[in-house]
Amino acid sequence: MYRRAVAMRASLLAEASAESPSASGGFAWVPAGEGVLHFHRGPWHCVTNFTDAPVARPTGEVLLCSAPEGAGDGVPANSTLWLRAA
């Protein structure tokens, strides 16, 4: 998974910069519940769930999920999800 993430990161950052050419590439924190960090940069989102229960996720194409069981309908407990927003 690590190698996939590193390979994917360059293309995602390029995509974000093309959409928002500012220095931040359109980076913004997204309000999330307690125990959850969520930011987006252009069209892609990163959601990390530090809780012991699944949480809702934005609508979009799942690009990467650190949980062995995959993303399903949410962000699994104690995992990180990358997705391209719909």
Biopython code that builds the backbone (N, CA, C, O; Angstrom):
import numpy as np
from Bio.PDB.StructureBuilder import StructureBuilder

atoms = [
    (1, "MET", "N", (0.817, -1.182, 0.000)),
    (1, "MET", "CA", (0.000, 0.000, 0.000)),
    (1, "MET", "C", (0.873, 1.263, 0.000)),
    (1, "MET", "O", (0.543, 2.246, -0.664)),
    (2, "TYR", "N", (1.970, 1.235, 0.734)),
    (2, "TYR", "CA", (2.846, 2.399, 0.808)),
    (2, "TYR", "C", (3.340, 2.802, -0.576)),
    (2, "TYR", "O", (3.293, 3.979, -0.933)),
    (3, "ARG", "N", (3.809, 1.844, -1.349)),
    (3, "ARG", "CA", (4.324, 2.138, -2.689)),
    (3, "ARG", "C", (3.228, 2.702, -3.591)),
    (3, "ARG", "O", (3.477, 3.612, -4.383)),
    (4, "ARG", "N", (2.016, 2.160, -3.470)),
    (4, "ARG", "CA", (0.884, 2.682, -4.249)),
    (4, "ARG", "C", (0.598, 4.127, -3.877)),
    (4, "ARG", "O", (0.345, 4.957, -4.750)),
    (5, "ALA", "N", (0.637, 4.432, -2.577)),
    (5, "ALA", "CA", (0.361, 5.798, -2.108)),
    (5, "ALA", "C", (1.408, 6.778, -2.624)),
    (5, "ALA", "O", (1.067, 7.866, -3.088)),
    (6, "VAL", "N", (2.666, 6.401, -2.544)),
    (6, "VAL", "CA", (3.740, 7.285, -3.018)),
    (6, "VAL", "C", (3.598, 7.532, -4.514)),
    (6, "VAL", "O", (3.740, 8.665, -4.973)),
    (7, "ALA", "N", (3.322, 6.493, -5.266)),
    (7, "ALA", "CA", (3.161, 6.642, -6.718)),
    (7, "ALA", "C", (1.953, 7.512, -7.053)),
    (7, "ALA", "O", (2.004, 8.323, -7.977)),
    (8, "MET", "N", (0.895, 7.346, -6.319)),
    (8, "MET", "CA", (-0.344, 8.075, -6.581)),
    (8, "MET", "C", (-0.246, 9.543, -6.159)),
    (8, "MET", "O", (-0.875, 10.407, -6.769)),
    (9, "ARG", "N", (0.532, 9.822, -5.127)),
    (9, "ARG", "CA", (0.610, 11.164, -4.550)),
    (9, "ARG", "C", (1.024, 12.218, -5.578)),
    (9, "ARG", "O", (0.424, 13.292, -5.621)),
    (10, "ALA", "N", (2.010, 11.946, -6.386)),
    (10, "ALA", "CA", (2.484, 12.924, -7.365)),
    (10, "ALA", "C", (1.385, 13.314, -8.349)),
    (10, "ALA", "O", (1.212, 14.494, -8.654)),
    (11, "SER", "N", (0.650, 12.333, -8.841)),
    (11, "SER", "CA", (-0.414, 12.661, -9.800)),
    (11, "SER", "C", (-1.567, 13.392, -9.122)),
    (11, "SER", "O", (-2.186, 14.264, -9.732)),
    (12, "LEU", "N", (-1.866, 13.048, -7.866)),
    (12, "LEU", "CA", (-2.942, 13.745, -7.153)),
    (12, "LEU", "C", (-2.573, 15.200, -6.874)),
    (12, "LEU", "O", (-3.413, 16.091, -7.007)),
    (13, "LEU", "N", (-1.320, 15.443, -6.488)),
    (13, "LEU", "CA", (-0.876, 16.814, -6.244)),
    (13, "LEU", "C", (-0.875, 17.627, -7.530)),
    (13, "LEU", "O", (-1.241, 18.802, -7.519)),
    (14, "ALA", "N", (-0.470, 17.019, -8.630)),
    (14, "ALA", "CA", (-0.487, 17.715, -9.917)),
    (14, "ALA", "C", (-1.921, 18.066, -10.303)),
    (14, "ALA", "O", (-2.186, 19.166, -10.788)),
    (15, "GLU", "N", (-2.834, 17.139, -10.089)),
    (15, "GLU", "CA", (-4.248, 17.375, -10.380)),
    (15, "GLU", "C", (-4.800, 18.511, -9.522)),
    (15, "GLU", "O", (-5.536, 19.364, -10.019)),
    (16, "ALA", "N", (-4.448, 18.525, -8.232)),
    (16, "ALA", "CA", (-4.913, 19.582, -7.329)),
    (16, "ALA", "C", (-4.343, 20.935, -7.733)),
    (16, "ALA", "O", (-5.053, 21.940, -7.705)),
    (17, "SER", "N", (-3.064, 20.969, -8.108)),
    (17, "SER", "CA", (-2.431, 22.226, -8.513)),
    (17, "SER", "C", (-3.029, 22.767, -9.802)),
    (17, "SER", "O", (-3.171, 23.980, -9.957)),
    (18, "ALA", "N", (-3.377, 21.891, -10.716)),
    (18, "ALA", "CA", (-3.992, 22.327, -11.974)),
    (18, "ALA", "C", (-5.357, 22.943, -11.718)),
    (18, "ALA", "O", (-5.755, 23.892, -12.394)),
    (19, "GLU", "N", (-6.070, 22.403, -10.742)),
    (19, "GLU", "CA", (-7.403, 22.900, -10.431)),
    (19, "GLU", "C", (-7.340, 24.196, -9.628)),
    (19, "GLU", "O", (-8.191, 25.070, -9.793)),
    (20, "SER", "N", (-6.337, 24.323, -8.760)),
    (20, "SER", "CA", (-6.182, 25.511, -7.912)),
    (20, "SER", "C", (-4.697, 25.851, -7.861)),
    (20, "SER", "O", (-3.974, 25.326, -7.013)),
    (21, "PRO", "N", (-4.227, 26.730, -8.762)),
    (21, "PRO", "CA", (-2.797, 26.982, -8.885)),
    (21, "PRO", "C", (-2.161, 27.790, -7.754)),
    (21, "PRO", "O", (-0.984, 28.136, -7.855)),
    (22, "SER", "N", (-2.892, 28.106, -6.680)),
    (22, "SER", "CA", (-2.299, 28.835, -5.560)),
    (22, "SER", "C", (-1.224, 27.971, -4.902)),
    (22, "SER", "O", (-1.129, 26.774, -5.174)),
    (23, "ALA", "N", (-0.426, 28.575, -4.047)),
    (23, "ALA", "CA", (0.660, 27.851, -3.381)),
    (23, "ALA", "C", (0.154, 26.673, -2.560)),
    (23, "ALA", "O", (0.850, 25.667, -2.427)),
    (24, "SER", "N", (-1.045, 26.787, -2.012)),
    (24, "SER", "CA", (-1.585, 25.708, -1.175)),
    (24, "SER", "C", (-2.204, 24.592, -1.998)),
    (24, "SER", "O", (-2.499, 23.526, -1.459)),
    (25, "GLY", "N", (-2.408, 24.811, -3.295)),
    (25, "GLY", "CA", (-3.037, 23.791, -4.125)),
    (25, "GLY", "C", (-4.477, 23.546, -3.730)),
    (25, "GLY", "O", (-5.014, 22.467, -3.978)),
    (26, "GLY", "N", (-5.114, 24.545, -3.114)),
    (26, "GLY", "CA", (-6.502, 24.394, -2.704)),
    (26, "GLY", "C", (-6.664, 23.617, -1.405)),
    (26, "GLY", "O", (-7.742, 23.082, -1.147)),
    (27, "PHE", "N", (-5.618, 23.541, -0.577)),
    (27, "PHE", "CA", (-5.675, 22.797, 0.684)),
    (27, "PHE", "C", (-6.658, 23.454, 1.649)),
    (27, "PHE", "O", (-6.664, 24.674, 1.818)),
    (28, "ALA", "N", (-7.487, 22.624, 2.277)),
    (28, "ALA", "CA", (-8.401, 23.135, 3.311)),
    (28, "ALA", "C", (-8.786, 22.010, 4.262)),
    (28, "ALA", "O", (-8.998, 20.870, 3.848)),
    (29, "TRP", "N", (-8.872, 22.352, 5.543)),
    (29, "TRP", "CA", (-9.393, 21.405, 6.522)),
    (29, "TRP", "C", (-10.897, 21.339, 6.375)),
    (29, "TRP", "O", (-11.540, 22.348, 6.086)),
    (30, "VAL", "N", (-11.465, 20.163, 6.571)),
    (30, "VAL", "CA", (-12.908, 19.951, 6.504)),
    (30, "VAL", "C", (-13.378, 19.609, 7.913)),
    (30, "VAL", "O", (-12.792, 18.740, 8.559)),
    (31, "PRO", "N", (-14.439, 20.282, 8.410)),
    (31, "PRO", "CA", (-14.937, 19.939, 9.744)),
    (31, "PRO", "C", (-15.293, 18.454, 9.814)),
    (31, "PRO", "O", (-15.929, 17.909, 8.912)),
    (32, "ALA", "N", (-14.874, 17.819, 10.894)),
    (32, "ALA", "CA", (-15.132, 16.387, 11.078)),
    (32, "ALA", "C", (-15.400, 16.133, 12.557)),
    (32, "ALA", "O", (-15.106, 16.972, 13.408)),
    (33, "GLY", "N", (-15.950, 14.992, 12.839)),
    (33, "GLY", "CA", (-16.270, 14.643, 14.216)),
    (33, "GLY", "C", (-15.024, 14.424, 15.056)),
    (33, "GLY", "O", (-13.903, 14.410, 14.548)),
    (34, "GLU", "N", (-15.244, 14.254, 16.342)),
    (34, "GLU", "CA", (-14.149, 14.000, 17.267)),
    (34, "GLU", "C", (-13.416, 12.714, 16.873)),
    (34, "GLU", "O", (-14.041, 11.692, 16.589)),
    (35, "GLY", "N", (-12.101, 12.780, 16.860)),
    (35, "GLY", "CA", (-11.304, 11.609, 16.520)),
    (35, "GLY", "C", (-11.110, 11.401, 15.028)),
    (35, "GLY", "O", (-10.601, 10.364, 14.602)),
    (36, "VAL", "N", (-11.520, 12.398, 14.220)),
    (36, "VAL", "CA", (-11.405, 12.271, 12.760)),
    (36, "VAL", "C", (-10.710, 13.514, 12.208)),
    (36, "VAL", "O", (-11.083, 14.636, 12.549)),
    (37, "LEU", "N", (-9.704, 13.319, 11.359)),
    (37, "LEU", "CA", (-9.063, 14.414, 10.628)),
    (37, "LEU", "C", (-9.437, 14.276, 9.161)),
    (37, "LEU", "O", (-9.367, 13.188, 8.589)),
    (38, "HIS", "N", (-9.834, 15.390, 8.559)),
    (38, "HIS", "CA", (-10.279, 15.368, 7.165)),
    (38, "HIS", "C", (-9.786, 16.647, 6.498)),
    (38, "HIS", "O", (-10.057, 17.750, 6.972)),
    (39, "PHE", "N", (-9.063, 16.489, 5.398)),
    (39, "PHE", "CA", (-8.692, 17.644, 4.596)),
    (39, "PHE", "C", (-8.881, 17.309, 3.134)),
    (39, "PHE", "O", (-8.946, 16.143, 2.747)),
    (40, "HIS", "N", (-8.968, 18.355, 2.327)),
    (40, "HIS", "CA", (-8.995, 18.129, 0.886)),
    (40, "HIS", "C", (-7.986, 19.056, 0.245)),
    (40, "HIS", "O", (-7.652, 20.117, 0.772)),
    (41, "ARG", "N", (-7.522, 18.632, -0.882)),
    (41, "ARG", "CA", (-6.598, 19.425, -1.691)),
    (41, "ARG", "C", (-7.072, 19.261, -3.113)),
    (41, "ARG", "O", (-6.828, 18.235, -3.749)),
    (42, "GLY", "N", (-7.755, 20.285, -3.611)),
    (42, "GLY", "CA", (-8.388, 20.157, -4.910)),
    (42, "GLY", "C", (-9.480, 19.100, -4.811)),
    (42, "GLY", "O", (-10.276, 19.124, -3.873)),
    (43, "PRO", "N", (-9.529, 18.185, -5.754)),
    (43, "PRO", "CA", (-10.603, 17.196, -5.779)),
    (43, "PRO", "C", (-10.389, 15.994, -4.868)),
    (43, "PRO", "O", (-11.309, 15.196, -4.688)),
    (44, "TRP", "N", (-9.200, 15.842, -4.289)),
    (44, "TRP", "CA", (-8.989, 14.639, -3.480)),
    (44, "TRP", "C", (-9.030, 14.940, -1.996)),
    (44, "TRP", "O", (-8.619, 16.004, -1.536)),
    (45, "HIS", "N", (-9.539, 13.966, -1.269)),
    (45, "HIS", "CA", (-9.740, 14.083, 0.176)),
    (45, "HIS", "C", (-8.932, 13.017, 0.896)),
    (45, "HIS", "O", (-8.722, 11.920, 0.379)),
    (46, "CYS", "N", (-8.485, 13.354, 2.087)),
    (46, "CYS", "CA", (-7.827, 12.408, 2.985)),
    (46, "CYS", "C", (-8.607, 12.444, 4.291)),
    (46, "CYS", "O", (-8.744, 13.502, 4.906)),
    (47, "VAL", "N", (-9.117, 11.296, 4.714)),
    (47, "VAL", "CA", (-9.877, 11.198, 5.960)),
    (47, "VAL", "C", (-9.215, 10.129, 6.824)),
    (47, "VAL", "O", (-9.083, 8.979, 6.408)),
    (48, "THR", "N", (-8.801, 10.517, 8.029)),
    (48, "THR", "CA", (-8.220, 9.562, 8.969)),
    (48, "THR", "C", (-9.144, 9.436, 10.162)),
    (48, "THR", "O", (-9.484, 10.423, 10.814)),
    (49, "ASN", "N", (-9.542, 8.217, 10.435)),
    (49, "ASN", "CA", (-10.455, 7.907, 11.530)),
    (49, "ASN", "C", (-9.650, 7.264, 12.658)),
    (49, "ASN", "O", (-9.188, 6.130, 12.534)),
    (50, "PHE", "N", (-9.485, 8.005, 13.766)),
    (50, "PHE", "CA", (-8.732, 7.498, 14.909)),
    (50, "PHE", "C", (-9.634, 6.808, 15.926)),
    (50, "PHE", "O", (-9.163, 6.379, 16.980)),
    (51, "THR", "N", (-10.920, 6.697, 15.622)),
    (51, "THR", "CA", (-11.856, 6.101, 16.571)),
    (51, "THR", "C", (-11.954, 4.586, 16.373)),
    (51, "THR", "O", (-11.385, 4.025, 15.437)),
    (52, "ASP", "N", (-12.686, 3.947, 17.275)),
    (52, "ASP", "CA", (-12.882, 2.498, 17.196)),
    (52, "ASP", "C", (-14.145, 2.107, 16.448)),
    (52, "ASP", "O", (-14.541, 0.942, 16.469)),
    (53, "ALA", "N", (-14.780, 3.067, 15.788)),
    (53, "ALA", "CA", (-16.007, 2.786, 15.031)),
    (53, "ALA", "C", (-15.918, 3.434, 13.650)),
    (53, "ALA", "O", (-15.266, 4.467, 13.499)),
    (54, "PRO", "N", (-16.566, 2.843, 12.640)),
    (54, "PRO", "CA", (-16.573, 3.462, 11.308)),
    (54, "PRO", "C", (-17.274, 4.822, 11.347)),
    (54, "PRO", "O", (-18.156, 5.052, 12.174)),
    (55, "VAL", "N", (-16.873, 5.711, 10.450)),
    (55, "VAL", "CA", (-17.519, 7.021, 10.319)),
    (55, "VAL", "C", (-17.915, 7.236, 8.861)),
    (55, "VAL", "O", (-17.387, 6.586, 7.959)),
    (56, "ALA", "N", (-18.849, 8.155, 8.645)),
    (56, "ALA", "CA", (-19.309, 8.474, 7.289)),
    (56, "ALA", "C", (-18.154, 9.062, 6.487)),
    (56, "ALA", "O", (-17.224, 9.648, 7.041)),
    (57, "ARG", "N", (-18.235, 8.892, 5.176)),
    (57, "ARG", "CA", (-17.208, 9.445, 4.298)),
    (57, "ARG", "C", (-17.869, 10.258, 3.201)),
    (57, "ARG", "O", (-19.051, 10.074, 2.909)),
    (58, "PRO", "N", (-17.097, 11.167, 2.587)),
    (58, "PRO", "CA", (-17.638, 11.925, 1.464)),
    (58, "PRO", "C", (-17.940, 10.987, 0.292)),
    (58, "PRO", "O", (-17.389, 9.890, 0.198)),
    (59, "THR", "N", (-18.809, 11.433, -0.579)),
    (59, "THR", "CA", (-19.122, 10.669, -1.780)),
    (59, "THR", "C", (-17.976, 10.813, -2.768)),
    (59, "THR", "O", (-17.455, 11.912, -2.962)),
    (60, "GLY", "N", (-17.587, 9.730, -3.382)),
    (60, "GLY", "CA", (-16.538, 9.789, -4.381)),
    (60, "GLY", "C", (-15.883, 8.441, -4.597)),
    (60, "GLY", "O", (-16.264, 7.435, -3.999)),
    (61, "GLU", "N", (-14.892, 8.447, -5.466)),
    (61, "GLU", "CA", (-14.161, 7.233, -5.822)),
    (61, "GLU", "C", (-13.051, 6.973, -4.802)),
    (61, "GLU", "O", (-12.167, 7.811, -4.623)),
    (62, "VAL", "N", (-13.090, 5.830, -4.141)),
    (62, "VAL", "CA", (-12.046, 5.470, -3.181)),
    (62, "VAL", "C", (-10.768, 5.148, -3.946)),
    (62, "VAL", "O", (-10.760, 4.299, -4.837)),
    (63, "LEU", "N", (-9.691, 5.837, -3.585)),
    (63, "LEU", "CA", (-8.405, 5.631, -4.239)),
    (63, "LEU", "C", (-7.503, 4.716, -3.423)),
    (63, "LEU", "O", (-6.719, 3.944, -3.976)),
    (64, "LEU", "N", (-7.621, 4.810, -2.100)),
    (64, "LEU", "CA", (-6.742, 4.062, -1.218)),
    (64, "LEU", "C", (-7.404, 3.939, 0.142)),
    (64, "LEU", "O", (-8.018, 4.890, 0.626)),
    (65, "CYS", "N", (-7.282, 2.779, 0.757)),
    (65, "CYS", "CA", (-7.828, 2.579, 2.101)),
    (65, "CYS", "C", (-6.847, 1.713, 2.874)),
    (65, "CYS", "O", (-6.416, 0.668, 2.389)),
    (66, "SER", "N", (-6.494, 2.151, 4.079)),
    (66, "SER", "CA", (-5.509, 1.406, 4.866)),
    (66, "SER", "C", (-6.106, 0.199, 5.585)),
    (66, "SER", "O", (-5.365, -0.649, 6.085)),
    (67, "ALA", "N", (-7.423, 0.112, 5.643)),
    (67, "ALA", "CA", (-8.052, -1.021, 6.321)),
    (67, "ALA", "C", (-8.058, -2.245, 5.423)),
    (67, "ALA", "O", (-8.387, -2.141, 4.241)),
    (68, "PRO", "N", (-7.701, -3.398, 5.959)),
    (68, "PRO", "CA", (-7.668, -4.613, 5.143)),
    (68, "PRO", "C", (-9.025, -4.973, 4.546)),
    (68, "PRO", "O", (-9.094, -5.575, 3.474)),
    (69, "GLU", "N", (-10.103, -4.605, 5.238)),
    (69, "GLU", "CA", (-11.438, -4.954, 4.743)),
    (69, "GLU", "C", (-11.952, -3.971, 3.690)),
    (69, "GLU", "O", (-13.012, -4.195, 3.104)),
    (70, "GLY", "N", (-11.216, -2.888, 3.444)),
    (70, "GLY", "CA", (-11.652, -1.914, 2.457)),
    (70, "GLY", "C", (-12.571, -0.867, 3.058)),
    (70, "GLY", "O", (-12.833, -0.872, 4.261)),
    (71, "ALA", "N", (-13.053, 0.020, 2.224)),
    (71, "ALA", "CA", (-13.799, 1.173, 2.704)),
    (71, "ALA", "C", (-15.278, 0.910, 2.947)),
    (71, "ALA", "O", (-15.839, 1.457, 3.897)),
    (72, "GLY", "N", (-15.919, 0.105, 2.137)),
    (72, "GLY", "CA", (-17.365, -0.056, 2.289)),
    (72, "GLY", "C", (-18.070, 1.277, 2.130)),
    (72, "GLY", "O", (-17.757, 2.046, 1.221)),
    (73, "ASP", "N", (-19.023, 1.554, 3.011)),
    (73, "ASP", "CA", (-19.789, 2.803, 2.922)),
    (73, "ASP", "C", (-19.215, 3.925, 3.770)),
    (73, "ASP", "O", (-19.739, 5.039, 3.747)),
    (74, "GLY", "N", (-18.155, 3.659, 4.513)),
    (74, "GLY", "CA", (-17.604, 4.678, 5.396)),
    (74, "GLY", "C", (-16.100, 4.557, 5.493)),
    (74, "GLY", "O", (-15.455, 3.871, 4.700)),
    (75, "VAL", "N", (-15.553, 5.247, 6.494)),
    (75, "VAL", "CA", (-14.130, 5.131, 6.793)),
    (75, "VAL", "C", (-14.028, 4.170, 7.970)),
    (75, "VAL", "O", (-14.506, 4.483, 9.060)),
    (76, "PRO", "N", (-13.417, 3.008, 7.771)),
    (76, "PRO", "CA", (-13.337, 2.026, 8.848)),
    (76, "PRO", "C", (-12.604, 2.568, 10.078)),
    (76, "PRO", "O", (-11.857, 3.543, 9.990)),
    (77, "ALA", "N", (-12.828, 1.927, 11.210)),
    (77, "ALA", "CA", (-12.155, 2.310, 12.453)),
    (77, "ALA", "C", (-10.644, 2.258, 12.277)),
    (77, "ALA", "O", (-10.118, 1.377, 11.598)),
    (78, "ASN", "N", (-9.953, 3.208, 12.895)),
    (78, "ASN", "CA", (-8.488, 3.227, 12.929)),
    (78, "ASN", "C", (-7.861, 3.059, 11.546)),
    (78, "ASN", "O", (-6.980, 2.222, 11.352)),
    (79, "SER", "N", (-8.322, 3.859, 10.594)),
    (79, "SER", "CA", (-7.806, 3.749, 9.232)),
    (79, "SER", "C", (-7.810, 5.102, 8.527)),
    (79, "SER", "O", (-8.369, 6.082, 9.019)),
    (80, "THR", "N", (-7.175, 5.124, 7.366)),
    (80, "THR", "CA", (-7.123, 6.323, 6.523)),
    (80, "THR", "C", (-7.653, 5.980, 5.147)),
    (80, "THR", "O", (-7.434, 4.886, 4.626)),
    (81, "LEU", "N", (-8.353, 6.940, 4.572)),
    (81, "LEU", "CA", (-8.975, 6.764, 3.262)),
    (81, "LEU", "C", (-8.610, 7.957, 2.389)),
    (81, "LEU", "O", (-8.703, 9.103, 2.829)),
    (82, "TRP", "N", (-8.196, 7.693, 1.159)),
    (82, "TRP", "CA", (-8.023, 8.744, 0.157)),
    (82, "TRP", "C", (-9.128, 8.547, -0.858)),
    (82, "TRP", "O", (-9.418, 7.420, -1.258)),
    (83, "LEU", "N", (-9.749, 9.646, -1.276)),
    (83, "LEU", "CA", (-10.762, 9.531, -2.320)),
    (83, "LEU", "C", (-10.809, 10.758, -3.186)),
    (83, "LEU", "O", (-10.389, 11.840, -2.775)),
    (84, "ARG", "N", (-11.324, 10.591, -4.395)),
    (84, "ARG", "CA", (-11.561, 11.694, -5.328)),
    (84, "ARG", "C", (-13.033, 12.019, -5.221)),
    (84, "ARG", "O", (-13.886, 11.170, -5.476)),
    (85, "ALA", "N", (-13.330, 13.248, -4.842)),
    (85, "ALA", "CA", (-14.724, 13.650, -4.619)),
    (85, "ALA", "C", (-15.534, 13.589, -5.905)),
    (85, "ALA", "O", (-15.030, 13.835, -7.001)),
    (86, "ALA", "N", (-16.808, 13.252, -5.731)),
    (86, "ALA", "CA", (-17.723, 13.161, -6.887)),
    (86, "ALA", "C", (-18.196, 14.540, -7.279)),
    (86, "ALA", "O", (-18.970, 14.681, -8.226)),
]
sb = StructureBuilder()
sb.init_structure("model")
sb.init_model(0)
sb.init_chain("A")
sb.init_seg("    ")
for serial, (resi, resn, name, xyz) in enumerate(atoms, 1):
    if name == "N":
        sb.init_residue(resn, " ", resi, " ")
    sb.init_atom(name, np.array(xyz, "f"), 0.0, 1.0, " ", f" {name:<3s}", serial, name[0])
structure = sb.get_structure()
